[in-house]
Amino acid sequence: MASMVGPDAATVNLLVSENKVGKPIFEEVPVESVDGSAGVRVLATPGMVLNIAAGDVIMLNPADGTFTTLTRGGNVGAHVFAEHEVAGMYIEEIEAGGSTAGWAD
């Protein structure tokens, strides 16, 4: 279930956390409407928002950027923090089971 995210995709701002002075930090995430549902489907696994991945359907609280996961889309988001050489050792295994969307050098 691979949706292509184009430049005109709808987006929502999801709460990541709060900074030192209590100001919220958001990540803009591409979504699409889901027929027959009040939720939206996440089109790309967020880089900073935890506990959701591409394909999940969420119900957003637009007032504060929090969300509730309604259904899982079958994808898993993994964050790897390592020196490029170390992380690169695992790239073949990661690609074999999914996507490296969001890979940052």
Secondary structure as UniProt FT lines:
FT   TURN            7..8
FT   STRAND          10..18
FT   TURN            20..21
FT   STRAND          24..33
FT   TURN            35..36
FT   STRAND          40..42
FT   TURN            54..55
FT   STRAND          57..61
FT   TURN            62..65
FT   STRAND          66..71
FT   HELIX           84..88
FT   TURN            89..90
FT   HELIX           91..97
FT   TURN            101..102
//
